Amino acid sequence: MNALLSPGSVTRPAQASVAALSAEGLGKAFGPITVLSDITLDIHPGEVHAIIGENGAGKSTLMKLLSGHISPTAGQLFLNGRPVAFRNAVEAEAAGIVLVHQEILLAADLTVAENLFLGREIGRGLMVNDRLMNRRAAELLARVGSSARPRDGRDLPLAQRQLVQIARALLDERKVVILDEPTAVLANDEVAALLDIVRALRDQGWRFSTFRIGSTKCRRSRIASPCCATAA
């Protein structure tokens, strides 16, 4: 990984705004094995980043470091210019940093709307407000270009389940959204549609700061060796 992401491998143009998320000298070791070392990266609103690398290069490790799933053994993360140390992914999400995993992590026995609001259900007294959740779910699904319906269940095609995961990540306002190879399970036309969605959401003003997508066909602001994207 050192040869792929090193201090000189990420171009850092002059920026007027403070980075939504940045890493300085970030490193990770598992016992005696160093997976990442001296990673420096700035992620500004309004950008599309791409991180490219071979299998085993450490891309997923970097994504997990940025999103609080694992802790660095060296270096520092900064959120809006201030030092931050996420103890877990829940803290990172509360701060606006979310990782959408490559694996489909939806509950098979729940509807699309129930999956979208799992752990964040909208209540009405002592009851769950299904009508409001279904309405908001339909809005989110339309925004990410999904043909799924709020009441759909376990029979969704794989590509639609991936879009549901992305919609769940956008349920709350985010500073940084990281997509871990969402194109890996998509056909070519679905990949093109996803990249169109990334561009459209960015242009609509969604505060994306990072995606890792398995394609560099999407217009990007910066590219670094080991795929990521941003929007303001």
ZIKA-V719311 format. One record per residue. N is the residue number from 1. RES is the residue in one small letter. NEAR is the number of other C-alpha atoms within 12 Angstrom. D_CENTER is the distance of its C-alpha to the mean C-alpha in Angstrom with 1 decimal. Layout:
((N & RES & NEAR & D_CENTER) (N & RES & NEAR & D_CENTER))
This chain:
((1 & m & 32 & 20.7) (2 & n & 27 & 22.9) (3 & a & 21 & 24.0) (4 & l & 29 & 20.6) (5 & l & 33 & 19.0) (6 & s & 24 & 21.9) (7 & p & 25 & 22.9) (8 & g & 17 & 24.2) (9 & s & 22 & 21.6) (10 & v & 29 & 19.2) (11 & t & 21 & 21.0) (12 & r & 20 & 21.0) (13 & p & 16 & 22.7) (14 & a & 10 & 24.3) (15 & q & 15 & 22.2) (16 & a & 8 & 23.8) (17 & s & 17 & 21.0) (18 & v & 18 & 19.6) (19 & a & 32 & 16.3) (20 & a & 37 & 13.5) (21 & l & 42 & 12.5) (22 & s & 37 & 14.8) (23 & a & 38 & 16.0) (24 & e & 28 & 19.8) (25 & g & 25 & 21.4) (26 & l & 34 & 18.7) (27 & g & 34 & 20.0) (28 & k & 32 & 19.8) (29 & a & 23 & 22.9) (30 & f & 16 & 23.6) (31 & g & 8 & 27.3) (32 & p & 8 & 29.1) (33 & i & 12 & 26.3) (34 & t & 20 & 24.2) (35 & v & 29 & 20.9) (36 & l & 35 & 19.6) (37 & s & 31 & 21.8) (38 & d & 30 & 22.0) (39 & i & 40 & 18.5) (40 & t & 33 & 18.5) (41 & l & 40 & 15.6) (42 & d & 42 & 15.3) (43 & i & 48 & 12.4) (44 & h & 37 & 14.2) (45 & p & 34 & 13.6) (46 & g & 33 & 14.8) (47 & e & 39 & 13.6) (48 & v & 40 & 12.0) (49 & h & 43 & 11.6) (50 & a & 37 & 12.3) (51 & i & 40 & 12.7) (52 & i & 33 & 15.3) (53 & g & 28 & 17.4) (54 & e & 17 & 19.5) (55 & n & 14 & 18.9) (56 & g & 16 & 19.4) (57 & a & 23 & 18.6) (58 & g & 30 & 16.2) (59 & k & 37 & 12.8) (60 & s & 37 & 11.4) (61 & t & 33 & 13.4) (62 & l & 46 & 11.9) (63 & m & 43 & 8.3) (64 & k & 32 & 10.1) (65 & l & 40 & 12.2) (66 & l & 54 & 9.8) (67 & s & 45 & 8.4) (68 & g & 29 & 12.0) (69 & h & 26 & 12.4) (70 & i & 26 & 15.1) (71 & s & 28 & 17.3) (72 & p & 35 & 18.4) (73 & t & 24 & 22.1) (74 & a & 23 & 22.5) (75 & g & 26 & 21.3) (76 & q & 29 & 19.6) (77 & l & 36 & 16.4) (78 & f & 30 & 17.0) (79 & l & 29 & 15.5) (80 & n & 24 & 17.2) (81 & g & 19 & 19.8) (82 & r & 16 & 20.7) (83 & p & 17 & 20.4) (84 & v & 28 & 18.2) (85 & a & 29 & 18.1) (86 & f & 28 & 15.9) (87 & r & 20 & 18.1) (88 & n & 23 & 15.5) (89 & a & 24 & 12.0) (90 & v & 18 & 14.0) (91 & e & 19 & 14.9) (92 & a & 33 & 11.6) (93 & e & 29 & 10.5) (94 & a & 20 & 13.9) (95 & a & 28 & 13.3) (96 & g & 32 & 10.4) (97 & i & 44 & 7.6) (98 & v & 43 & 5.3) (99 & l & 45 & 4.0) (100 & v & 39 & 4.9) (101 & h & 34 & 7.9) (102 & q & 29 & 10.1) (103 & e & 20 & 12.9) (104 & i & 26 & 13.7) (105 & l & 21 & 14.0) (106 & l & 32 & 16.0) (107 & a & 21 & 19.5) (108 & a & 16 & 22.0) (109 & d & 15 & 24.6) (110 & l & 20 & 22.8) (111 & t & 27 & 22.5) (112 & v & 40 & 19.4) (113 & a & 41 & 19.9) (114 & e & 36 & 20.6) (115 & n & 34 & 17.4) (116 & l & 43 & 15.4) (117 & f & 34 & 17.5) (118 & l & 22 & 18.0) (119 & g & 14 & 18.7) (120 & r & 17 & 18.6) (121 & e & 24 & 21.5) (122 & i & 23 & 23.5) (123 & g & 15 & 27.1) (124 & r & 12 & 30.5) (125 & g & 8 & 33.0) (126 & l & 8 & 32.8) (127 & m & 11 & 31.2) (128 & v & 19 & 27.8) (129 & n & 19 & 27.7) (130 & d & 22 & 26.8) (131 & r & 19 & 27.9) (132 & l & 20 & 25.6) (133 & m & 30 & 22.6) (134 & n & 27 & 23.5) (135 & r & 22 & 23.9) (136 & r & 28 & 20.5) (137 & a & 39 & 18.9) (138 & a & 29 & 20.8) (139 & e & 25 & 19.7) (140 & l & 32 & 15.9) (141 & l & 35 & 16.6) (142 & a & 22 & 18.7) (143 & r & 29 & 16.2) (144 & v & 37 & 13.7) (145 & g & 30 & 16.9) (146 & s & 32 & 17.4) (147 & s & 26 & 21.0) (148 & a & 34 & 20.6) (149 & r & 31 & 22.7) (150 & p & 34 & 22.1) (151 & r & 25 & 24.9) (152 & d & 27 & 23.9) (153 & g & 23 & 23.7) (154 & r & 22 & 23.5) (155 & d & 19 & 24.8) (156 & l & 26 & 21.7) (157 & p & 20 & 21.1) (158 & l & 25 & 18.3) (159 & a & 31 & 16.6) (160 & q & 36 & 16.9) (161 & r & 41 & 15.5) (162 & q & 39 & 12.3) (163 & l & 44 & 12.3) (164 & v & 45 & 13.2) (165 & q & 41 & 10.2) (166 & i & 45 & 8.0) (167 & a & 42 & 10.9) (168 & r & 39 & 10.8) (169 & a & 36 & 7.5) (170 & l & 36 & 9.5) (171 & l & 32 & 12.6) (172 & d & 25 & 12.8) (173 & e & 22 & 12.6) (174 & r & 32 & 9.5) (175 & k & 38 & 9.9) (176 & v & 48 & 6.5) (177 & v & 52 & 3.2) (178 & i & 50 & 1.7) (179 & l & 46 & 3.8) (180 & d & 37 & 6.7) (181 & e & 35 & 9.7) (182 & p & 38 & 9.7) (183 & t & 35 & 12.9) (184 & a & 24 & 14.7) (185 & v & 25 & 16.1) (186 & l & 25 & 16.8) (187 & a & 16 & 20.2) (188 & n & 16 & 20.8) (189 & d & 13 & 21.3) (190 & e & 25 & 18.1) (191 & v & 28 & 16.1) (192 & a & 22 & 18.0) (193 & a & 24 & 17.3) (194 & l & 37 & 13.5) (195 & l & 35 & 13.8) (196 & d & 20 & 16.2) (197 & i & 27 & 13.9) (198 & v & 46 & 11.4) (199 & r & 30 & 14.6) (200 & a & 22 & 16.1) (201 & l & 30 & 13.4) (202 & r & 31 & 13.4) (203 & d & 19 & 17.2) (204 & q & 16 & 17.4) (205 & g & 20 & 16.2) (206 & w & 29 & 12.9) (207 & r & 33 & 11.6) (208 & f & 44 & 8.4) (209 & s & 46 & 8.4) (210 & t & 50 & 6.1) (211 & f & 53 & 5.0) (212 & r & 47 & 6.9) (213 & i & 44 & 9.2) (214 & g & 35 & 12.6) (215 & s & 30 & 14.7) (216 & t & 28 & 15.9) (217 & k & 24 & 17.7) (218 & c & 32 & 15.4) (219 & r & 25 & 17.0) (220 & r & 29 & 15.4) (221 & s & 29 & 16.6) (222 & r & 31 & 16.5) (223 & i & 36 & 16.4) (224 & a & 34 & 16.6) (225 & s & 32 & 18.0) (226 & p & 33 & 16.1) (227 & c & 39 & 10.9) (228 & c & 49 & 8.4) (229 & a & 46 & 8.8) (230 & t & 46 & 9.5) (231 & a & 35 & 11.7) (232 & a & 30 & 14.1))
